[in-house]
Amino acid sequence: MDPSEYRPRTGEIPTSPGVYRFRDEDRRVIYVGKAKNLRQRLNSYFADPANLHPRTFRMVHTGASVEWTVVGTEVEALQLEWTWIKEFSPRFNVMFRDDKSYPYLAITSKDRYPRVFVTRGRRKPGITYFGPFGQAWAIRESLDLLLKVFPVRTCTKGVLQRAERSGRPCLLGYIGKCSAPCVGQVSEEEHRELVRGITDFMSGNTGTMITDRKRRMAAAAEVYDYETAARLRDEIAALEKVLAKNAVVLSMNADCDLFAVHFDDLEASVQVFHVRGGRIRGERGWIVERLEDSTPASLAADYLRQAYGEADPQAVPPEVLVDTLPEEPESLSDWLRDRRGGRRVDLRVPERGEKRALLETVRQNAEQALILHRTRRASDLTTRSEALKEIQEHLGLEEPPLRIEAIDNSHTGGQDVVGSLVVFEDGLPVKRDYRHFAVRGEAARDDTSSMYDVVSRRFTRYLESLASDEPDERFGYRPSLLLVDGGPPQVAAARRALDDLGLAQIAVAGLAKRLEEVWLPGDDFPLVLPRGSEGLYLLQRVRDESHRFAITYHRKRRGRSSTASALDSIPGLGPAKRKALLAEFGSVAGIRRAGPEELQRVKGVGPSLADTIQRELNGAQRQAGGAQPGGEESESDE
C-alpha cells in the first residue's frame, strides 16, 4: 500500500513519549516501536520512504494503518513496547527463541508449606525461580545436597494432602530429606525458616551460612555435643560440595550478569552468564533471526528486555555487563532499576580486568551455540525430510524437491549488476555447484531482465550439457525447484525464460521478503506458509544464501572497479607506483588514511605526488559520499 494513503496528519501526532503500532490490511500488528517524540519518529517513516532501509521500506508499504499510545516517561514506553511485542509477535520485530529448554529451581513461596522443585517452561506468578542452569542433572544433584541442610517440602500437592489425611509422612520424611510439616514434625514458621535458608543460599549469600555453621560446630564440640557438631559438619560438607559445582570466576564477591552476542549472515546467538558471589550460578542463550538492519546496539536493547521483562526483582543483579551498549542506555538503566525494585543497576561495557576476560568467554560460548544450532538443524535428517515434504505439499509438486536451485540479483543503482546461483540437495548446501553471473548490456536494464538473463544462461548450459558427449558437471543437473528472490515480476521472468527453452517441467517459485510470501507463476495471491514451519525455514535459508552469495560477489566487483577508477584517475601515478602503493598500504582506504610523509616512503612518490594522491582520493570520497549516502547495496527483492 502507498504509505501516503494512511499517513497521519503531522498536527494529529503528539510530541510526547509513546509506543506505536503498524497494522496491515487484515489489522494484524506487523511492527511495534517506541519513541521519545512520537511526531518526530512517525514522520521519519513517511517523509521520504524511498530513503528508508529496505526492511523498513517493506514494513511501511506492508502497513495499512498506524496507531499510538502516549505514556508518561521513556521507561513506561520501554515497558509497554515489550508487552505488546510479547502479545502480538509482530513480523517486523526481532523475535527471540531459547536455544534450548533450561531447568530452573523453583520455590512456591505463596503456599502454606512452600515447595522446592526443578522445572522447565514458562514462569508462573507466585513462584520464585533461580537459574537457569545448564544441566538438569546438575541442579537435581545440588538440590539433593541442599535438602540435607534445608529439608523443605518437595512433594506435589496430591502427595501432601494424602500425608495430611493419613497422618504419616512420605518416604522423604522418614529418611530426613523433608522436615514433614504435613504431619506437624515442624511448625509452619519453622518450615518457612528452612525455605528462607535455601532462598538465601541460592541468592548467593553463602559465605555467612558456612561461617556461622563452622562457629556453631566448634561451640558444640567444646561442650561435647558431638551429635550436633556432626550434623553441622555434614551440613557444611554438603554446602561446600554444592559451591564446588559452581566455578569461581571472579576474585571479588560480585553479583552480575554478562551478555555477549555473535552474528552470522542469517542469525545471531545471545548468551548470558549469571554470576552470584563470584561464581557462575546459571547460564542461558537465545537464537534470533538477524534482520537486515539489526545492529549490535538495537539487539542489545532487545535481549536485555527478553532477559528481564518477566524476571522477579531479585533476579536483576546490581551490575549488568554487555559487549555493546544498547540503544538509549539511560532509559534501559532506569527500566532495570524499576525492575529491581528501585535499586540501582550499573549497565556498562567492561574495558579491562577479569570481568572483560569473562565476557570474552561468554562471547565464545555464543559463537559455539550458534554453530551448534545451525549444525543440528541442518543435519537433522528427520527435520530436512519434513521440510521437503511440506514444500512439496504447499507448492503442489509431484515429488519432494531434492535439488533446489536459487537465483538472486544484486546491483548498485543499476550498475555492476550480478547474479548468483546456489544449490541445495536434500536440504543441505552444495557449494561446489555455486555460480556467479555478471549481467551486462540490455539485460542489466531492470530486475526482470536480469532475472531472465541469468535463468536463460544457466539452463542453456544445462541443455548444452545434455547434448554433449561429456556432460558439464557444473550445469548438467536439473533442479526439482527453481527459487527466485522476489515476487510476481521476478517469478514471471524466470518462468518465461524456462518456457522459452522448453523446460516447462521445472517448477518455479519466488520468496518475497515483504511477509515471507511464496509466489507461484500466474497466481494472483501468494501462499503463506506457517511461520514456524520447517518448509518455510528451508526456503528462507536457500533464499538468504543466494542473497548472501550475490552480495559477496557484487561487493568484490564493485571494490575492484572502485580501486581501479580511484587510482587510475590520479595524474602522474603509473601502474608500477599504483602496485607499490597497494602493496604498502593494502587497499585504497589504507592509502587514503596515510599521511603525505607515509606515502613518500613508497619508491617514486615525492612530496608533490603525495599531495596529489591525498587531494584526489579525498575529493573522490566526498563526491561518492554526496552521490550515494551510506554506500549501501540495492538488492532486487520484489
Order of alpha helices (4+ residues) and beta strands (2+ residues): beta-beta-alpha-alpha-beta-alpha-beta-beta-beta-beta-alpha-alpha-alpha-alpha-alpha-alpha-beta-beta-beta-alpha-beta-alpha-beta-alpha-alpha-beta-beta-beta-beta-alpha-beta-alpha-beta-beta-alpha-alpha-alpha-alpha-alpha-beta
